[in-house]
């Protein structure tokens, strides 16, 4: 028991020593907040114990150095008097305040050798936070409002991000919500989606409607909206055109195949005979019984109904403003109708178990050409969605 206690003590001291060295290293690297977080974690339990004294000293040191660096940065940023520094100033004051609030629950932290508590100079940053937030709000509002006067969609998106950030730090600031909505509308790419039939066959209306129903694709995002029916008061940026190029439908085929199946199965037991045809007996004089097997045989007539449909198309991305082709992508799909059924003569159990269900099937009507084309739809939709996901209209 004493050995176990000693071992645990050694392990504890080893881990504790590693933690202290890591915290010291963080301070040496200038990662004061990392050191503060590590020290706070160590001091959450038994903060008054002798084994935690190193962490108290390190926390005191890291806090003082972090505060000093932040205040020096604030002094420099203020002297520059650059409005674009507003966010850094605001975040620095938040950082100063948050750092204090992390440490406050642990206080007091005793320094046992000195017989006093560790010193942490806390300040009230509430006025500075409010003032810097107001300055940042003014900067964001003016900067985003200026971007809204641009003719560039990427500027509108930047304006939206600024308004969104402004609303998160200062809700209901002036008319931010309305301007944010305006920025999103102006920054959105509206895409007109339609199909063209360049084949010599009729494309089923159901298939076209299904392919153009972009609500089922889940592709609309913050900056791209797809319309399969053009809407008034919307200036479209791009067109996505599904060009059906070729449809090939094979003839209806029924192929017949005949083959023999044989299978050996157990059929009770029989007496084991020796080479002279006499029963073999065991040591007690009883006849030895062994499994009796018989051969099952069947002639199988297999029928395979087959019909296939191949649809090839291409997807064009067109810039609606210039009517120029931006990108084009091939799209193809195949749908196969197949029905296999069988009859037999002889014993059906001569076939493998997984084949027996074919004997319960019968011939079925072939789907018509229109249905074959329509049945390619699910695969076409999946491939079309993949093309759009991997190839955005605007980088």
KOLGU-604483 format. One line per 3 residues: number of its first residue (from 1); their letters; for each residue x, y, z of N, C-alpha, C. Coordinates in steps of 0.1 Angstrom, whole numbers. Example, Ala and Ser with C-alpha at 12.3 -4.5 7.8 and 13.67 -1.06 7.14 Angstrom:
<recs>
1 = AS = 132:-57:78:123:-45:78:132:-33:78 | 128:-22:71:137:-11:71:129:0:79
</recs>
This chain:
<recs>
1 = XXX = 8:-12:0:0:0:0:9:13:0 | 19:12:8:29:24:9:35:26:-5 | 39:15:-12:45:16:-25:36:23:-35
4 = XXX = 23:19:-34:13:25:-43:11:40:-41 | 11:43:-28:9:57:-24:21:65:-29 | 33:60:-27:45:67:-31:46:68:-47
7 = XXX = 41:58:-54:41:59:-68:31:69:-73 | 20:70:-67:10:80:-71:15:94:-68 | 22:96:-57:28:109:-53:38:113:-64
10 = XXX = 46:103:-68:57:106:-78:50:110:-91 | 40:103:-95:32:106:-107:26:120:-107 | 20:123:-95:14:136:-94:24:147:-95
13 = XXX = 36:145:-89:46:156:-89:51:157:-103 | 52:146:-110:57:146:-124:48:154:-133 | 35:151:-133:25:158:-141:24:172:-137
16 = XXX = 25:175:-124:24:189:-119:36:197:-125 | 48:191:-124:60:197:-129:59:200:-144 | 54:190:-152:52:192:-166:43:204:-169
19 = XXX = 32:205:-161:22:215:-163:28:229:-160 | 36:230:-150:43:243:-146:52:247:-157 | 60:237:-162:70:240:-173:63:245:-186
22 = XXX = 52:239:-189:44:243:-201:39:257:-199 | 34:260:-187:29:274:-185:40:284:-186 | 52:280:-180:63:289:-181:67:292:-196
25 = XXX = 67:281:-203:70:282:-218:61:291:-225 | 48:290:-222:38:298:-228:41:313:-226 | 44:316:-213:48:330:-210:60:335:-217
28 = XXX = 70:326:-218:83:329:-225:80:332:-240 | 70:325:-246:66:327:-260:57:338:-262 | 53:345:-251:44:357:-253:30:353:-254
31 = XXX = 27:340:-252:13:335:-252:7:336:-238 | 5:349:-234:1:351:-220:-13:346:-217 | -22:347:-226:-36:342:-224:-36:327:-223
34 = XXX = -28:321:-231:-27:306:-230:-21:302:-217 | -12:309:-212:-6:306:-198:-17:309:-187 | -24:319:-189:-35:323:-179:-45:311:-179
37 = XXX = -50:307:-191:-60:296:-191:-54:283:-185 | -42:280:-187:-36:268:-181:-35:269:-166 | -31:281:-161:-29:283:-147:-43:282:-140
40 = XXX = -53:289:-146:-67:289:-141:-72:275:-140 | -70:267:-150:-74:253:-150:-68:245:-138 | -55:248:-136:-48:240:-125:-53:245:-111
43 = XXX = -57:258:-110:-61:263:-97:-76:261:-94 | -83:254:-103:-98:252:-100:-100:243:-88 | -90:235:-85:-91:226:-73:-78:229:-64
46 = XXX = -81:228:-51:-70:229:-41:-61:241:-44 | -67:253:-47:-59:265:-50:-50:270:-39 | -54:266:-26:-46:271:-15:-35:261:-11
49 = XXX = -33:250:-18:-23:240:-15:-9:245:-19 | 1:240:-12:15:243:-15:19:239:-29 | 13:228:-33:17:223:-47:12:231:-58
52 = XXX = 3:241:-55:-2:249:-66:4:263:-65 | 14:266:-57:19:279:-55:26:284:-68 | 32:275:-76:39:279:-88:29:285:-98
55 = XXX = 17:279:-98:7:284:-107:2:298:-103 | 1:301:-90:-3:314:-86:7:324:-90 | 20:322:-89:30:331:-93:29:333:-108
58 = XXX = 28:322:-115:27:323:-130:15:330:-135 | 4:329:-128:-9:336:-132:-7:351:-129 | -1:354:-118:1:368:-115:10:375:-126
61 = XXX = 21:367:-130:30:373:-140:24:374:-153 | 17:363:-158:10:363:-171:0:374:-172 | -8:376:-161:-18:386:-162:-12:400:-163
64 = XXX = -2:403:-155:4:416:-156:10:419:-170 | 17:409:-175:23:411:-188:12:412:-200 | 2:405:-199:-9:405:-209:-16:419:-208
67 = XXX = -18:424:-196:-25:437:-195:-16:448:-200 | -3:447:-196:6:458:-201:7:458:-216 | 7:446:-223:8:446:-237:-4:452:-244
70 = XXX = -16:448:-238:-29:453:-244:-30:468:-242 | -25:474:-231:-26:488:-229:-17:496:-238 | -5:490:-240:5:496:-249:-1:496:-264
73 = XXX = -7:485:-267:-13:484:-281:-25:494:-282 | -33:496:-272:-43:506:-272:-38:520:-274 | -27:523:-267:-21:536:-268:-17:539:-282
76 = XXX = -10:529:-288:-6:531:-302:-18:532:-312 | -28:524:-310:-39:525:-319:-47:538:-318 | -48:543:-306:-54:556:-303:-46:567:-310
79 = XXX = -33:567:-309:-25:577:-315:-26:577:-330 | -28:565:-336:-29:565:-350:-42:572:-355 | -52:572:-347:-65:579:-350:-70:574:-364
82 = XXX = -69:561:-366:-74:555:-379:-87:548:-376 | -99:553:-382:-112:547:-379:-112:532:-381 | -104:526:-390:-104:512:-393:-98:504:-381
85 = XXX = -92:511:-371:-87:504:-359:-98:502:-349 | -110:507:-352:-121:506:-342:-124:492:-337 | -123:482:-346:-126:469:-342:-115:463:-333
88 = XXX = -103:466:-336:-92:461:-327:-93:468:-313 | -96:480:-313:-97:487:-300:-108:481:-292 | -120:479:-298:-131:474:-291:-128:460:-286
91 = XXX = -122:451:-294:-119:437:-290:-109:437:-279 | -99:447:-280:-89:447:-269:-95:450:-256 | -104:460:-255:-111:463:-243:-119:451:-238
94 = XXX = -125:444:-247:-133:432:-243:-123:422:-237 | -112:420:-243:-102:411:-239:-97:414:-225 | -94:427:-222:-90:431:-209:-100:428:-199
97 = XXX = -113:430:-202:-123:428:-192:-126:413:-190 | -126:405:-201:-128:391:-200:-117:384:-192 | -105:389:-194:-94:382:-187:-96:384:-171
100 = XXX = -100:396:-168:-103:398:-153:-114:389:-148 | -125:387:-156:-136:379:-152:-133:365:-151 | -123:360:-158:-118:346:-157:-112:344:-144
103 = XXX = -104:354:-139:-96:352:-127:-104:355:-115 | -114:364:-115:-121:369:-104:-127:358:-95 | -133:347:-101:-139:337:-92:-128:330:-83
106 = XXX = -115:330:-87:-105:323:-80:-100:331:-68 | -102:344:-68:-96:353:-57:-103:350:-44 | -96:352:-33:-81:355:-32:-73:343:-35
109 = XXX = -60:345:-40:-51:335:-42:-39:338:-33 | -36:330:-23:-26:333:-13:-12:329:-18 | -2:338:-15:12:335:-17:17:331:-3
112 = XXX = 19:318:-1:21:313:13:34:318:19 | 45:319:11:58:323:16:58:338:21 | 51:346:13:50:360:16:39:364:26
115 = XXX = 30:354:28:20:356:38:10:367:33 | 8:368:20:-2:378:15:-8:371:2 | -18:378:-3:-25:374:-15:-18:379:-28
118 = XXX = -19:371:-39:-14:376:-51:-21:389:-56 | -14:397:-63:-19:410:-67:-23:410:-81 | -36:414:-84:-41:415:-97:-48:429:-98
121 = XXX = -42:438:-106:-48:451:-107:-59:451:-117 | -71:451:-111:-83:451:-120:-88:465:-122 | -93:468:-134:-98:481:-137:-112:480:-143
124 = XXX = -120:491:-142:-133:491:-147:-133:496:-162 | -136:487:-171:-135:490:-185:-149:493:-192 | -159:494:-184:-173:495:-189:-174:507:-198
127 = XXX = -169:519:-194:-170:531:-202:-162:529:-215 | -150:524:-214:-142:522:-226:-148:512:-236 | -155:502:-230:-161:492:-239:-173:498:-246
130 = XXX = -181:506:-239:-193:513:-245:-188:523:-256 | -178:531:-252:-173:541:-262:-167:535:-274 | -159:524:-272:-153:518:-284:-163:510:-292
133 = XXX = -173:505:-286:-184:498:-293:-192:509:-302 | -194:520:-296:-201:531:-304:-193:536:-316 | -179:537:-313:-171:541:-324:-170:530:-335
136 = XXX = -170:518:-331:-169:507:-341:-183:506:-348 | -194:508:-341:-207:508:-348:-208:519:-358 | -203:531:-355:-203:542:-365:-195:538:-377
139 = XXX = -183:533:-375:-174:529:-386:-180:518:-395 | -186:508:-388:-192:497:-396:-204:502:-404 | -212:511:-398:-224:516:-405:-220:524:-417
142 = XXX = -210:533:-415:-206:542:-426:-199:534:-437 | -191:525:-433:-183:517:-443:-192:508:-451 | -202:502:-445:-211:493:-452:-220:501:-461
145 = XXX = -225:512:-456:-234:521:-464:-227:526:-476 | -214:529:-475:-206:533:-487:-205:521:-497 | -203:509:-492:-202:497:-501:-215:495:-508
148 = XXX = -226:498:-502:-239:496:-509:-241:505:-521 | -233:515:-522:-234:524:-534:-226:519:-546 | -219:508:-543:-211:502:-554:-219:495:-564
151 = XXX = -213:490:-575:-220:482:-585:-215:468:-585 | -207:464:-575:-201:452:-574:-208:443:-564 | -212:431:-568:-219:422:-559:-210:418:-547
154 = XXX = -197:416:-549:-188:412:-538:-188:424:-528 | -189:436:-532:-190:447:-522:-203:446:-514 | -213:443:-521:-226:441:-514:-225:430:-503
157 = XXX = -218:420:-506:-216:409:-497:-208:413:-485 | -197:421:-488:-189:427:-477:-198:436:-468 | -207:444:-474:-216:453:-467:-225:445:-458
160 = XXX = -230:434:-463:-239:425:-455:-231:420:-443 | -219:415:-445:-211:410:-434:-209:421:-423 | -206:433:-427:-204:444:-418:-217:447:-410
163 = XXX = -229:448:-417:-241:450:-411:-245:439:-401 | -242:427:-405:-245:415:-397:-237:416:-384 | -224:419:-385:-215:421:-373:-220:432:-365
166 = XXX = -224:443:-371:-229:455:-364:-242:451:-356 | -251:443:-362:-263:439:-355:-260:430:-343 | -249:422:-345:-246:413:-334:-240:420:-322
169 = XXX = -233:431:-324:-227:438:-312:-235:449:-307 | -244:455:-316:-252:466:-312:-266:465:-319 | -274:456:-314:-287:453:-320:-296:466:-322
172 = XXX = -303:466:-333:-312:477:-336:-305:490:-338 | -293:490:-342:-286:503:-344:-291:509:-357 | -297:521:-356:-303:528:-367:-312:519:-376
175 = XXX = -310:519:-389:-318:510:-398:-309:499:-403 | -301:493:-394:-292:482:-398:-299:470:-404 | -310:466:-398:-317:454:-403:-321:456:-418
178 = XXX = -327:467:-420:-332:470:-434:-320:470:-444 | -309:477:-440:-298:478:-449:-291:464:-451 | -291:456:-441:-286:443:-442:-294:434:-452
181 = XXX = -307:436:-451:-316:429:-461:-313:434:-475 | -312:447:-477:-309:453:-490:-296:447:-495 | -286:447:-486:-272:442:-491:-273:427:-495
184 = XXX = -281:419:-488:-282:405:-492:-289:404:-505 | -300:411:-507:-306:410:-520:-297:415:-532 | -290:426:-530:-281:431:-540:-269:422:-542
187 = XXX = -265:415:-532:-253:406:-533:-257:392:-538 | -270:389:-540:-274:376:-544:-273:374:-559 | -268:362:-563:-268:359:-577:-282:351:-580
190 = XXX = -290:356:-589:-302:350:-593:-300:342:-606 | -304:330:-605:-301:321:-617:-314:316:-623 | -315:318:-636:-327:313:-643:-324:299:-649
193 = XXX = -332:290:-645:-330:276:-649:-341:271:-659 | -336:266:-670:-346:261:-680:-340:250:-688 | -348:242:-696:-343:231:-704:-346:233:-718
196 = XXX = -337:227:-726:-338:227:-741:-338:213:-746 | -346:210:-756:-347:197:-762:-341:197:-776 | -329:192:-777:-322:191:-790:-323:177:-796
199 = XXX = -331:168:-790:-333:155:-795:-344:154:-805 | -346:143:-811:-358:141:-820:-369:134:-813 | -369:134:-799:-379:127:-791:-386:137:-782
202 = XXX = -397:134:-777:-404:142:-768:-399:139:-754 | -395:150:-747:-391:148:-733:-403:149:-724 | -406:138:-716:-418:139:-708:-418:151:-699
205 = XXX = -430:157:-699:-431:170:-691:-428:167:-676 | -432:155:-671:-430:152:-657:-415:152:-654 | -407:147:-664:-392:147:-662:-387:161:-662
208 = XXX = -391:170:-671:-386:184:-671:-390:191:-658 | -403:189:-654:-407:196:-642:-399:191:-630 | -396:178:-630:-389:173:-618:-375:178:-618
211 = XXX = -368:178:-630:-354:183:-630:-353:198:-627 | -364:206:-631:-363:220:-628:-369:224:-615 | -373:215:-607:-379:218:-594:-367:219:-584
214 = XXX = -361:230:-584:-348:232:-576:-351:233:-561 | -363:234:-557:-366:234:-543:-362:220:-537 | -363:209:-545:-360:196:-540:-345:194:-539
217 = XXX = -337:203:-545:-323:201:-546:-316:206:-533 | -322:216:-526:-316:222:-515:-304:230:-518 | -303:236:-530:-291:243:-535:-291:258:-532
220 = XXX = -303:264:-529:-303:278:-526:-295:281:-513 | -286:290:-514:-278:294:-503:-279:309:-501 | -270:314:-492:-271:328:-488:-269:337:-500
223 = XXX = -261:333:-510:-258:342:-521:-262:337:-535 | -269:326:-536:-274:320:-549:-288:315:-547 | -297:320:-556:-311:316:-557:-314:311:-571
226 = XXX = -320:300:-572:-324:294:-585:-339:295:-587 | -343:300:-599:-357:301:-603:-359:293:-616 | -369:284:-615:-372:276:-627:-383:284:-635
229 = XXX = -389:294:-628:-399:303:-635:-394:317:-632 | -392:324:-643:-387:338:-642:-397:347:-634 | -392:355:-625:-400:364:-617:-398:378:-621
232 = XXX = -409:386:-619:-408:400:-622:-399:407:-612 | -394:418:-616:-385:427:-608:-373:420:-603 | -369:409:-610:-356:402:-607:-347:403:-619
235 = XXX = -335:409:-617:-325:409:-628:-316:397:-626 | -317:388:-636:-310:375:-635:-295:377:-639 | -287:371:-631:-272:372:-633:-267:361:-642
238 = XXX = -273:349:-641:-269:337:-648:-281:329:-653 | -278:321:-663:-288:311:-667:-281:297:-666 | -289:288:-662:-284:274:-662:-293:266:-671
241 = XXX = -288:261:-682:-296:255:-693:-292:240:-693 | -303:232:-692:-301:218:-694:-305:214:-708 | -294:211:-716:-296:208:-731:-297:193:-732
244 = XXX = -308:188:-736:-310:174:-739:-304:172:-753 | -294:163:-754:-287:162:-767:-292:149:-775 | -293:138:-767:-296:125:-774:-303:116:-764
247 = XXX = -312:109:-770:-319:98:-762:-319:85:-770 | -313:75:-764:-313:62:-771:-320:52:-763 | -330:45:-769:-338:35:-762:-336:22:-770
250 = XXX = -331:12:-763:-329:-1:-770:-342:-8:-773 | -342:-18:-782:-354:-26:-785:-357:-35:-773 | -370:-39:-772:-374:-48:-762:-368:-62:-765
253 = XXX = -361:-67:-755:-354:-80:-757:-359:-91:-747 | -360:-103:-752:-363:-114:-743:-352:-125:-747 | -343:-128:-738:-333:-138:-741:-336:-150:-733
256 = XXX = -335:-162:-739:-337:-175:-732:-325:-183:-731 | -323:-189:-719:-312:-197:-717:-316:-210:-710 | -310:-221:-714:-314:-234:-709:-301:-240:-703
259 = XXX = -302:-246:-690:-291:-252:-684:-295:-263:-674 | -286:-272:-671:-289:-283:-662:-283:-279:-648 | -291:-282:-638:-286:-280:-624:-287:-294:-617
262 = XXX = -277:-297:-610:-276:-309:-601:-272:-306:-587 | -278:-313:-578:-274:-310:-564:-276:-322:-556 | -266:-325:-548:-266:-337:-539:-272:-333:-525
265 = XXX = -282:-340:-521:-289:-337:-508:-290:-349:-499 | -291:-347:-486:-292:-358:-477:-306:-364:-478 | -307:-377:-478:-319:-384:-478:-319:-396:-468
268 = XXX = -320:-392:-455:-320:-402:-445:-307:-408:-442 | -307:-420:-437:-294:-427:-433:-295:-441:-439 | -283:-447:-440:-282:-461:-445:-271:-468:-438
271 = XXX = -271:-481:-439:-261:-490:-432:-248:-489:-440 | -237:-487:-433:-223:-486:-440:-220:-501:-444 | -216:-502:-457:-212:-515:-462:-197:-516:-465
274 = XXX = -191:-527:-463:-177:-529:-467:-176:-532:-481 | -163:-535:-486:-161:-537:-500:-168:-550:-505 | -172:-559:-496:-179:-571:-500:-194:-570:-500
277 = XXX = -198:-558:-496:-213:-555:-495:-219:-559:-482 | -211:-562:-472:-216:-566:-459:-216:-554:-450 | -226:-554:-440:-227:-543:-431:-214:-542:-422
280 = XXX = -210:-529:-419:-199:-527:-410:-204:-525:-396 | -198:-531:-386:-203:-530:-373:-193:-523:-364 | -198:-518:-353:-189:-511:-343:-184:-521:-333
283 = XXX = -177:-517:-323:-171:-526:-313:-182:-533:-305 | -194:-528:-305:-205:-535:-297:-213:-544:-306 | -209:-545:-318:-217:-554:-327:-228:-547:-334
286 = XXX = -230:-534:-332:-241:-527:-339:-237:-522:-353 | -247:-523:-362:-244:-518:-376:-242:-502:-376 | -232:-498:-383:-228:-484:-384:-237:-477:-394
289 = XXX = -244:-466:-390:-252:-459:-399:-245:-446:-404 | -247:-443:-417:-241:-431:-423:-252:-424:-431 | -249:-411:-434:-259:-403:-442:-261:-409:-456
292 = XXX = -273:-409:-460:-276:-413:-474:-278:-401:-483 | -272:-400:-494:-274:-388:-503:-280:-393:-516 | -288:-384:-521:-293:-386:-535:-291:-374:-543
295 = XXX = -291:-376:-556:-288:-365:-566:-301:-360:-571 | -303:-346:-570:-314:-340:-576:-310:-333:-589 | -320:-333:-598:-316:-328:-612:-328:-320:-617
298 = XXX = -325:-309:-624:-335:-301:-630:-330:-295:-643 | -339:-294:-653:-336:-286:-665:-342:-272:-663 | -334:-262:-663:-339:-248:-661:-340:-240:-674
301 = XXX = -351:-233:-676:-353:-225:-687:-354:-210:-682 | -344:-202:-684:-343:-189:-678:-346:-179:-689 | -355:-169:-686:-359:-158:-695:-354:-145:-689
304 = XXX = -349:-137:-698:-344:-123:-693:-350:-113:-702 | -359:-104:-696:-364:-93:-703:-355:-81:-701 | -352:-74:-711:-342:-63:-710:-346:-52:-719
307 = XXX = -345:-39:-714:-347:-27:-722:-339:-16:-715 | -332:-8:-722:-324:3:-716:-326:16:-723 | -324:27:-715:-325:40:-720:-313:48:-716
310 = XXX = -307:55:-726:-296:64:-723:-299:78:-727 | -297:87:-718:-300:101:-720:-287:109:-719 | -283:117:-729:-271:125:-728:-275:140:-729
313 = XXX = -269:148:-721:-272:162:-721:-260:170:-718 | -261:183:-718:-250:191:-713:-256:203:-705 | -248:207:-695:-253:218:-687:-244:231:-690
316 = XXX = -251:241:-694:-245:254:-698:-247:264:-687 | -236:271:-683:-237:282:-674:-235:295:-683 | -245:303:-684:-244:315:-692:-245:328:-684
319 = XXX = -237:337:-687:-237:351:-680:-249:358:-687 | -259:361:-679:-271:368:-685:-268:382:-689 | -259:388:-683:-256:402:-686:-249:404:-700
322 = XXX = -240:394:-703:-233:395:-716:-237:384:-726 | -245:375:-721:-250:363:-729:-238:355:-734 | -228:355:-726:-216:347:-729:-216:333:-721
325 = XXX = -212:323:-728:-211:310:-721:-199:310:-711 | -202:307:-699:-192:307:-688:-185:293:-687 | -193:283:-685:-188:269:-684:-199:260:-690
328 = XXX = -194:248:-694:-203:237:-698:-198:224:-693 | -208:215:-690:-205:203:-683:-213:191:-690 | -207:180:-693:-215:169:-698:-223:162:-687
331 = XXX = -235:157:-691:-244:150:-682:-250:138:-689 | -249:127:-683:-255:115:-690:-261:105:-679 | -271:98:-683:-277:88:-674:-282:76:-681
334 = XXX = -282:65:-675:-288:53:-681:-297:46:-671 | -309:42:-677:-318:34:-669:-320:21:-676 | -319:10:-668:-321:-4:-673:-333:-10:-667
337 = XXX = -342:-15:-676:-353:-24:-671:-348:-38:-673 | -349:-46:-663:-346:-60:-664:-355:-69:-655 | -360:-79:-661:-368:-89:-654:-364:-103:-657
340 = XXX = -360:-111:-647:-356:-124:-649:-366:-134:-643 | -370:-144:-650:-379:-154:-645:-375:-167:-651 | -379:-178:-644:-375:-191:-649:-386:-202:-647
343 = XXX = -386:-212:-655:-394:-224:-654:-384:-236:-653 | -390:-248:-650:-380:-259:-649:-388:-272:-652 | -380:-282:-654:-385:-296:-655:-376:-304:-645
346 = XXX = -382:-312:-637:-374:-320:-628:-377:-315:-614 | -366:-315:-606:-368:-311:-591:-362:-297:-590 | -370:-288:-586:-365:-274:-585:-355:-272:-574
349 = XXX = -355:-281:-564:-345:-280:-553:-331:-284:-557 | -329:-287:-570:-316:-290:-575:-308:-276:-576 | -316:-265:-576:-310:-252:-578:-306:-246:-564
352 = XXX = -297:-237:-564:-293:-230:-551:-305:-223:-545 | -305:-222:-532:-317:-215:-525:-319:-201:-530 | -309:-194:-533:-311:-180:-537:-316:-178:-551
355 = XXX = -317:-189:-558:-322:-189:-572:-337:-192:-573 | -342:-199:-562:-356:-204:-563:-366:-194:-565 | -364:-181:-561:-374:-171:-562:-377:-167:-577
358 = XXX = -367:-170:-586:-370:-168:-600:-381:-177:-606 | -383:-188:-599:-394:-197:-604:-408:-191:-600 | -408:-182:-591:-421:-176:-587:-424:-164:-595
361 = XXX = -415:-159:-604:-417:-147:-612:-423:-151:-625 | -429:-141:-632:-435:-143:-645:-431:-131:-654 | -434:-132:-666:-431:-121:-676:-440:-109:-672
364 = XXX = -434:-97:-673:-442:-84:-670:-442:-76:-683 | -451:-66:-684:-451:-57:-696:-439:-49:-696 | -433:-46:-707:-422:-37:-709:-427:-23:-706
367 = XXX = -419:-14:-699:-423:0:-698:-422:7:-712 | -431:17:-714:-431:24:-727:-419:33:-728 | -416:39:-739:-404:47:-741:-405:60:-732
370 = XXX = -416:66:-731:-418:78:-722:-414:74:-708 | -419:63:-703:-416:59:-689:-401:56:-688 | -395:50:-697:-381:47:-697:-373:60:-695
373 = XXX = -377:70:-703:-370:83:-703:-372:90:-689 | -384:89:-684:-387:95:-671:-379:88:-660 | -377:75:-661:-371:68:-650:-356:71:-649
376 = XXX = -350:78:-659:-336:82:-658:-335:94:-648 | -347:100:-644:-347:113:-637:-339:113:-624 | -341:103:-616:-334:104:-603:-319:105:-604
379 = XXX = -314:97:-614:-299:97:-616:-295:110:-622 | -303:115:-631:-300:128:-637:-300:139:-627 | -309:139:-618:-310:149:-607:-298:149:-598
382 = XXX = -294:136:-594:-282:135:-585:-270:140:-592 | -268:137:-605:-256:142:-612:-256:157:-615 | -268:162:-617:-269:176:-619:-266:184:-606
385 = XXX = -271:179:-595:-268:185:-583:-253:185:-580 | -247:174:-583:-232:172:-580:-225:183:-588 | -229:185:-601:-222:195:-610:-223:208:-603
388 = XXX = -235:212:-599:-238:225:-594:-230:228:-581 | -230:217:-572:-223:219:-559:-208:221:-561 | -202:214:-571:-188:214:-573:-184:226:-582
391 = XXX = -193:232:-588:-190:243:-598:-199:255:-595 | -194:264:-587:-202:276:-583:-202:286:-595 | -212:294:-596:-213:304:-606:-202:315:-604
394 = XX = -200:319:-592:-191:330:-588:-181:325:-578 | -169:326:-580:-158:321:-571:-159:330:-558
</recs>
